[in-house]
Every structure is written in C-alpha cells, then in structure tokens.
Amino acid sequence: MLRHALTRIGLAIPVLFGVLLIGFLLMQVVPTDPATVRAGPQATAEIVAAIRTELGLDEPIWVQFGIYLGRLAQGDLGVSIINNVPVTQELGATIGPTMELMFASLLWSIPAGIFLGTIAAYWRGSLLDKGIMAISVAGVSVPVFFLGLVLIWFVGFQWQLLPFTGRGGPLWTMDGIRAIILPAVTLGGVLVGPVARMTRTAVVDTLSADHVRTARAKGLSERLVVLRHALRNALIPVVTLIGLQIGFLLGGAVVTETIFSWPGVGRLAVGAILSADFPMAQGTIIVLSAGFILINLTVDLLYAVLDPRVRQS
C-alpha cells in the first residue's frame, strides 16, 4: 500500500508542473500589460517601464518562468497588482469559505445520490426507478448557474426563506448555516444525478452476483443483503466517479461563488482575471489545480483500499 501511495504521489508531481507551466503561459497570452494595470491609466511610459522592470516582465519568458518557480519553491506567490496585498494572504482568507461550500455540498449530495441509486436499483423497472432516473437526468442536464438563479428567485427573493448573498458567518453558526444552504444545494445538485445513476448500475450488477444469492440463501434479511453484500461491493466505481466529480465541483464552485457572492477562491479567481491581476489569477489557478490533483490522488488511494487487486497490480 505504501509503495502504491508513493507511486501515485510521484505521478502527481509532473502533472502539477504541467499545470504551473500551462497556467503561466496562459497569463502571458492575455492582451493586457500587468505593468500598465499597476501603474494606472494616467501613468507615463517611464513609470510603466520602471514597473515592468521591477516585476521582471522585460526578461525572456523562460527566465520569468524560472523566477516564478523559484518564488513558488519558497512559498511566495507574489503580490496582487490591484490592492498590493500578498497573494497568499488573499488565498488564505478565501480557502476556508470554499472548503465550507465544498463540504456542505458533498455532505448532502453523496448520501442522497447513493440512496436514490440504491432505491432505483432494488426496485428496477418500477415507476419509482423511472422517476429517480428522470430526476437524475434532469440534474445532470441543468446548468449550475440556472439552478442557482432559480433558487435565488424563488427561495431567496419571492419567498424570502433564506439569504442568497454572501457568507453569513462560520459554518457552525446559525447565520452561517442559513447562508450556505442555497449555494450548497446549487453546487451539490450537479453531483446527485451522476452518483445516483452510477450507484444504480453498480448495485444492479452486484444484486445478480453469486455471493449475493448465497447471502440470500443463508436467510439474511434483504436490508443486510443490499447494504452489506451488494452496496459495499458496488461502491468502488461510485467512489471513482465521486472523486472525478468533486474535481469538477471546483469548476462549479467558481460559478456558484460568483452567483451567490460567496467569498471563496472561485469568486477571487473571476475577479482577478477580469481585473488582469495576474499574480492573483495564477495563485488561484495553483490552488484550484492542486485541489483537483489532491482529490484524484485521494481517489486512487481509496480505490486501492477498496480493491486489493489495484495494490497488487
């Protein structure tokens, strides 16, 4: 298991380097001069040139990338061009709300998806099965922003049941819980459908397996047969899907945080890109990409825990 974990960690390093390189190059092709943005519209050409030299923008691209990697190795992500605040400070203030939103989204969507998929598999072919699959397809098809706007209009604006702007406070406070419900429902809504469909498929296959028939022949209750012998073995592809979908949730978090004015990394990334704040944009890309890589690494390790054949291979 340790060897498998070290191998996966080793494979994640070149992926992270590729992300850093692509993110750096993408910032270079944006038709906006960071020195001009920092200097302001009234600055003279001499001031802009001095700032460009200060930022190292007059160096060749490969030199700039080397300097960039050197700063990253020291934990220095640079300083925001717009508000002159260290990028690490801004990211440190926004990672917490993003993690809260991700946690709240997963807290309800994963159990709901597994429950719906298991129910649909057990009563496969029934109206209940068809209804759950119809809801799953609708959940996959509805864009994140549309679901968020519908919830804002009806729950937040028309009925005024829950707040729909900003973060009310930490997640362990009542104001924080009320403020996170609508963003969490919006973000988690895209995960319920895929998890339910994958769970249904996996459980249907497992219910017809020999070990499940043997468990029934022993006289075990249907609840134990489904939960202990069918659902447990069906969770391997579900865990893989959940890991991949959590990575995509990071992309959905950018949209959700923007719609609900949630003070997270995604909203910070959108603001940095729109204002041409390149150091901040690169910092957010690193955080989001590292999160995606870390999630996939965790999925690989969980996969090895659930299936010993993966470790042996």
C-alpha positions as CSV (number, residue, x, y, z in Angstrom):
1,M,0.0,0.0,0.0
2,L,2.8,2.4,0.8
3,R,4.5,1.7,-2.5
4,H,1.3,2.3,-4.3
5,A,0.8,5.6,-2.5
6,L,4.4,6.7,-3.2
7,T,3.9,5.8,-6.9
8,R,0.7,7.8,-7.2
9,I,2.3,10.8,-5.4
10,G,5.3,10.6,-7.8
11,L,2.9,10.7,-10.8
12,A,1.2,13.8,-9.4
13,I,4.3,15.9,-9.4
14,P,4.8,16.2,-13.2
15,V,1.0,16.8,-13.5
16,L,1.4,19.8,-11.1
17,F,4.4,21.0,-13.0
18,G,2.4,20.9,-16.3
19,V,-0.4,22.8,-14.6
20,L,2.0,25.5,-13.5
21,L,3.5,25.8,-16.9
22,I,0.2,26.0,-18.7
23,G,-1.2,28.5,-16.2
24,F,1.9,30.7,-16.6
25,L,1.7,30.6,-20.4
26,L,-2.0,31.4,-20.4
27,M,-1.3,34.5,-18.4
28,Q,1.3,35.5,-21.0
29,V,-1.1,35.4,-23.9
30,V,-3.7,37.7,-22.3
31,P,-3.6,41.0,-24.2
32,T,-3.2,43.1,-21.0
33,D,0.1,44.6,-19.7
34,P,0.3,44.0,-15.9
35,A,2.7,46.9,-15.6
36,T,0.1,49.2,-17.2
37,V,-2.6,47.9,-14.8
38,R,-0.5,48.5,-11.8
39,A,0.7,52.0,-12.9
40,G,-2.8,53.2,-13.7
41,P,-4.3,54.9,-16.8
42,Q,-2.6,58.3,-16.0
43,A,1.0,56.9,-15.7
44,T,3.7,57.9,-18.1
45,A,5.7,55.5,-20.3
46,E,8.7,55.8,-18.0
47,I,6.7,54.8,-14.9
48,V,5.3,51.8,-16.8
49,A,8.7,50.8,-18.0
50,A,10.1,51.0,-14.4
51,I,7.3,48.8,-13.1
52,R,7.8,46.3,-15.9
53,T,11.5,46.1,-14.9
54,E,10.5,45.8,-11.2
55,L,8.1,42.9,-12.0
56,G,10.7,41.2,-14.3
57,L,8.4,41.5,-17.3
58,D,11.2,42.6,-19.5
59,E,13.0,39.3,-19.1
60,P,12.6,36.3,-21.6
61,I,9.6,34.1,-20.8
62,W,11.7,31.1,-19.8
63,V,13.6,33.4,-17.3
64,Q,10.3,34.7,-15.9
65,F,9.1,31.1,-15.5
66,G,12.3,30.1,-13.7
67,I,11.9,33.1,-11.4
68,Y,8.3,32.2,-10.9
69,L,9.1,28.6,-9.9
70,G,11.9,29.8,-7.6
71,R,9.4,32.0,-5.7
72,L,6.9,29.2,-5.6
73,A,9.5,26.9,-4.0
74,Q,9.8,29.5,-1.3
75,G,6.1,29.7,-0.8
76,D,5.9,33.2,-2.4
77,L,3.0,33.6,-4.8
78,G,3.7,37.3,-5.4
79,V,1.8,40.4,-4.6
80,S,-1.6,41.5,-6.0
81,I,-1.3,44.1,-8.7
82,I,-4.6,45.7,-7.8
83,N,-4.6,46.0,-4.0
84,N,-0.8,45.3,-3.3
85,V,-1.7,42.5,-0.8
86,P,0.3,39.2,-0.8
87,V,-1.5,36.6,-2.8
88,T,-1.0,34.0,-0.1
89,Q,-2.9,36.3,2.3
90,E,-5.8,36.7,0.0
91,L,-5.9,32.9,-0.7
92,G,-5.7,32.1,3.0
93,A,-8.8,34.2,3.6
94,T,-10.8,32.6,0.8
95,I,-9.8,28.9,1.0
96,G,-11.9,28.5,4.2
97,P,-15.2,29.6,2.7
98,T,-14.5,27.4,-0.4
99,M,-13.8,24.4,1.7
100,E,-17.0,25.1,3.7
101,L,-19.0,25.2,0.5
102,M,-17.5,22.0,-0.9
103,F,-18.1,20.2,2.4
104,A,-21.7,21.4,2.7
105,S,-22.3,20.3,-0.9
106,L,-20.8,16.9,-0.5
107,L,-22.5,16.4,2.9
108,W,-25.9,16.1,1.3
109,S,-25.3,15.2,-2.3
110,I,-23.3,12.0,-1.9
111,P,-25.7,10.3,0.6
112,A,-28.6,11.4,-1.5
113,G,-27.1,10.1,-4.7
114,I,-26.2,6.7,-3.2
115,F,-29.6,6.4,-1.5
116,L,-31.5,7.2,-4.7
117,G,-29.4,4.9,-6.8
118,T,-29.8,2.0,-4.4
119,I,-33.5,2.5,-4.2
120,A,-33.8,2.6,-8.0
121,A,-31.6,-0.5,-8.4
122,Y,-33.6,-2.5,-5.9
123,W,-36.9,-1.6,-7.5
124,R,-35.5,-1.5,-11.0
125,G,-38.1,-1.2,-13.7
126,S,-40.8,0.3,-11.4
127,L,-42.2,3.8,-11.6
128,L,-40.0,4.7,-8.7
129,D,-36.9,3.7,-10.6
130,K,-38.0,5.6,-13.7
131,G,-38.9,8.7,-11.6
132,I,-35.4,8.7,-9.9
133,M,-33.7,8.2,-13.2
134,A,-35.7,11.1,-14.7
135,I,-34.6,13.3,-11.8
136,S,-31.0,12.2,-12.3
137,V,-31.0,13.0,-15.9
138,A,-32.6,16.4,-15.2
139,G,-29.9,17.1,-12.5
140,V,-27.1,16.3,-15.0
141,S,-28.7,18.4,-17.7
142,V,-29.4,21.6,-15.7
143,P,-26.5,24.0,-15.7
144,V,-25.2,25.2,-12.3
145,F,-26.0,28.8,-12.9
146,F,-29.6,28.1,-13.9
147,L,-30.3,26.1,-10.8
148,G,-28.7,28.8,-8.7
149,L,-30.7,31.6,-10.3
150,V,-34.0,29.6,-9.9
151,L,-33.2,29.1,-6.2
152,I,-32.3,32.7,-5.7
153,W,-35.5,33.9,-7.4
154,F,-38.0,31.6,-5.6
155,V,-36.4,30.7,-2.3
156,G,-34.4,33.8,-1.7
157,F,-36.4,36.6,-3.4
158,Q,-40.0,35.6,-3.8
159,W,-40.5,33.5,-0.6
160,Q,-37.6,35.1,1.4
161,L,-36.9,31.9,3.2
162,L,-33.1,32.0,3.0
163,P,-30.3,34.6,2.4
164,F,-28.8,34.4,-1.1
165,T,-25.9,36.9,-0.9
166,G,-22.6,36.5,0.8
167,R,-21.4,34.3,3.7
168,G,-23.3,34.8,7.0
169,G,-20.5,33.5,9.2
170,P,-18.7,30.3,10.1
171,L,-20.4,27.1,9.2
172,W,-21.0,26.2,12.9
173,T,-23.2,29.3,13.4
174,M,-26.9,29.5,12.5
175,D,-26.4,32.5,10.2
176,G,-23.6,30.6,8.5
177,I,-25.8,27.5,8.0
178,R,-28.7,29.6,6.6
179,A,-26.3,31.4,4.2
180,I,-24.7,28.3,2.9
181,I,-27.9,26.3,2.2
182,L,-28.7,27.7,-1.2
183,P,-25.1,27.7,-2.6
184,A,-24.6,24.1,-1.3
185,V,-27.8,22.9,-2.8
186,T,-26.8,24.5,-6.1
187,L,-23.3,23.1,-6.2
188,G,-24.3,19.7,-4.9
189,G,-27.2,19.4,-7.2
190,V,-24.9,18.6,-10.1
191,L,-23.4,15.7,-8.2
192,V,-26.6,13.9,-7.2
193,G,-27.6,12.7,-10.7
194,P,-24.2,11.1,-11.8
195,V,-23.8,9.4,-8.4
196,A,-27.4,8.0,-8.4
197,R,-27.0,6.7,-12.0
198,M,-23.6,5.1,-11.3
199,T,-24.9,3.6,-8.0
200,R,-28.0,2.1,-9.7
201,T,-25.9,0.5,-12.4
202,A,-23.3,-0.9,-9.9
203,V,-25.9,-2.2,-7.5
204,V,-28.0,-3.8,-10.3
205,D,-24.9,-5.7,-11.4
206,T,-24.0,-6.7,-7.9
207,L,-27.5,-7.9,-6.9
208,S,-27.3,-10.6,-9.6
209,A,-23.8,-11.8,-8.4
210,D,-23.3,-15.3,-6.9
211,H,-22.2,-14.0,-3.4
212,V,-25.5,-12.0,-3.1
213,R,-27.5,-15.1,-4.0
214,T,-25.5,-17.1,-1.4
215,A,-26.2,-14.4,1.2
216,R,-30.0,-14.6,0.5
217,A,-29.8,-18.4,0.6
218,K,-28.3,-18.2,4.1
219,G,-31.5,-16.4,5.2
220,L,-30.1,-12.9,5.7
221,S,-32.6,-10.0,5.6
222,E,-32.9,-8.0,2.5
223,R,-31.6,-5.0,4.3
224,L,-28.3,-6.8,5.2
225,V,-28.0,-8.3,1.7
226,V,-28.4,-4.9,0.0
227,L,-26.3,-2.9,2.4
228,R,-23.5,-5.3,3.3
229,H,-23.2,-7.6,0.3
230,A,-24.4,-5.5,-2.7
231,L,-23.9,-1.8,-1.9
232,R,-20.4,-2.3,-0.4
233,N,-19.1,-4.1,-3.5
234,A,-20.8,-1.6,-5.7
235,L,-19.1,1.4,-4.1
236,I,-15.7,1.0,-6.0
237,P,-16.9,2.6,-9.3
238,V,-19.0,5.1,-7.3
239,V,-16.0,6.3,-5.3
240,T,-14.1,6.8,-8.5
241,L,-17.0,8.8,-10.0
242,I,-17.3,10.8,-6.9
243,G,-13.7,11.7,-6.9
244,L,-13.8,12.8,-10.5
245,Q,-17.0,14.8,-9.9
246,I,-15.5,16.5,-6.9
247,G,-12.8,17.8,-9.1
248,F,-15.4,19.2,-11.5
249,L,-17.2,20.7,-8.4
250,L,-14.2,23.0,-8.1
251,G,-15.1,24.4,-11.5
252,G,-18.8,24.6,-10.4
253,A,-17.7,26.4,-7.3
254,V,-16.3,29.3,-9.4
255,V,-19.8,29.8,-10.9
256,T,-21.7,29.2,-7.7
257,E,-19.5,31.6,-5.7
258,T,-19.9,34.3,-8.3
259,I,-23.7,33.9,-8.4
260,F,-24.1,34.0,-4.6
261,S,-21.3,36.4,-3.9
262,W,-19.6,33.8,-1.8
263,P,-16.1,35.0,-0.7
264,G,-14.2,31.9,-1.9
265,V,-11.3,31.1,-4.2
266,G,-13.6,30.8,-7.3
267,R,-15.0,34.3,-6.9
268,L,-11.5,35.6,-6.2
269,A,-10.3,33.9,-9.5
270,V,-13.0,35.5,-11.5
271,G,-12.3,39.0,-10.1
272,A,-8.5,38.5,-10.6
273,I,-9.0,37.5,-14.3
274,L,-11.4,40.3,-15.0
275,S,-9.1,42.9,-13.4
276,A,-6.0,41.5,-15.1
277,D,-4.5,40.8,-11.7
278,F,-2.1,38.1,-13.0
279,P,-0.3,37.1,-9.7
280,M,-3.7,36.6,-8.0
281,A,-5.1,34.7,-11.0
282,Q,-2.0,32.4,-11.1
283,G,-2.3,31.8,-7.4
284,T,-6.0,30.8,-7.7
285,I,-5.2,28.5,-10.6
286,I,-2.5,26.8,-8.5
287,V,-4.9,26.3,-5.6
288,L,-7.7,25.0,-7.7
289,S,-5.4,22.7,-9.7
290,A,-3.7,21.4,-6.6
291,G,-7.1,20.7,-5.1
292,F,-8.1,18.7,-8.3
293,I,-4.8,16.7,-8.2
294,L,-5.2,16.1,-4.4
295,I,-8.7,14.8,-4.9
296,N,-7.7,12.4,-7.7
297,L,-4.8,11.2,-5.6
298,T,-7.1,10.5,-2.7
299,V,-9.5,8.6,-5.1
300,D,-6.6,6.5,-6.3
301,L,-5.6,5.6,-2.7
302,L,-9.3,4.9,-1.7
303,Y,-9.6,2.7,-4.8
304,A,-6.6,0.7,-3.7
305,V,-8.1,0.3,-0.2
306,L,-11.4,-1.0,-1.6
307,D,-9.9,-3.3,-4.2
308,P,-6.7,-5.2,-3.2
309,R,-6.2,-6.1,-6.9
310,V,-5.2,-2.5,-7.5
311,R,-2.4,-2.7,-4.9
312,Q,-1.1,-5.9,-6.3
313,S,-1.0,-4.5,-9.9
